[in-house]
Amino acid sequence: MSAPERLPAIDNGLLRFLTCGSVDDGKSTLIGRLLYDTKTILADTLHAITRTSERRGLEAVDLSLLTDGLQAEREQGITIDVAYRYFTTGRRKYIIADAPGHEQYTRNMFTAASTANLAIILIDARKGVLTQTRRHSYLAHLVGIPHLVVAINKMDLVGFDQATYRRIRSDYLEFAATLGIGDVSFIPLSALAGDMIVDRGERLDWYQGPTLLDILEGAPSAHSERDERFRFPVQFVCRPQKAGDPKLHDYRGFMGRVESGEIAVGDEVVVLPSGKRTRVKAIEIYGRLLPRAIAEQSVTLLLEDEIDVSRGDMVVRAQESTLATRHLEAMLCWLNETPLDPRRKYLIRQTTRETRAAIETVDYRLDINTLQRLRAERPGMNDIAHVFFKLAKPLCVDAYADNRSTGAFIVIDETTNNTVGAGMIL
């Protein structure tokens, strides 16, 4: 049977994706195989893991050794031990977020998933859908990852049986329907042997779909699937002082990163929370003038009118305004060993703005295993809770489902300056 042609890449932009799964589902081997078969492993690294494999008496190179250093770090008790692997195929660039799969590292999974646009959920073909599979799927759905790929691994250990693949696919779809997960793809593979990772192999000829790399090459990158509202949190107000240069005398630029959407010279904008209106006079980047700025560009905006703009303010299109509020309803993942204390004040940082906050109500804590809502006044580490905050200063927010940048925030302990929580605005 001839192999189908590779799917064309939708765009050549950066794709951030997450790999997750239960212990021994083959996540490390999958990452290693992907790097090995795309020829993105440095020669000295390959030589080192080859020698290690030989010393252990293995006939083939143990590709899971590529992530051994990361596993050792976790054993040493590092707090936020998410590691990232970078590679490129020549058609697009990738960043793999590699997070631990144990239940006690829910906070790490939450951190890694927050910037991913696709998640690969591994399932051991011998074990099928497990509690950890459901847990990771729910977390990926909760943090807004738009595309899930269920990789049914270790097909070589079940004789590449099509009936096993179909049974697991059916079980997962039944579970996904209860969560409202819509965009999910399935692929049978063997990370150890390399079938359906980069090359199709010869033992899964009953599967007519794309390989894993084909799926990654064709996946949409962030900000490319729908029109987004323009959001520009001001990070720094630039007032250069240079004696004798009249051009800089009245210069006032507002520097920051375009979190979403785009803006062009001449567009009418509103500065929040003040509500002042003006137009964009110029857009600069590294001293060059641009006609427009797009998502993820760090630029300087110059405005036509002299209005008061400070760090933490947000510039939006006049017709795409957002809510400035002193009350937040959010799903909060607690990251700290000390439980949340409803009697204390915390700092909330959202984009470039920061304010003190009090806990109004802890509505419930979510049981990740059963998805039941449990009563909990003091959520502990790794807990996910539905919380209401009262803010000292207004924040300009969007719902997390609409904008993952302006809909997210972190909670900071004022006494230690540690990040103790991460939240998603509802």
Beta strands, then each sheet from edge to edge (+ up, - down):
strand 1: 15-21
strand 2: 83-88
strand 3: 93-98
strand 4: 118-124
strand 5: 147-153
strand 6: 184-188
strand 7: 231-238
strand 8: 253-257
strand 9: 262-264
strand 10: 268-272
strand 11: 276-285
strand 12: 288-290
strand 13: 292-294
strand 14: 298-303
strand 15: 314-317
strand 16: 323-334
strand 17: 345-350
strand 18: 353-366
strand 19: 373-374
strand 20: 384-397
strand 21: 408-412
strand 22: 419-425
sheet 1: 2+ 3- 1- 4- 5- 6-
sheet 2: 12+ 11- 10+ 15- 7+ 8- 14+
sheet 3: 9+ 13-
sheet 4: 19+ 18- 17+ 21- 22+ 16- 20+
end
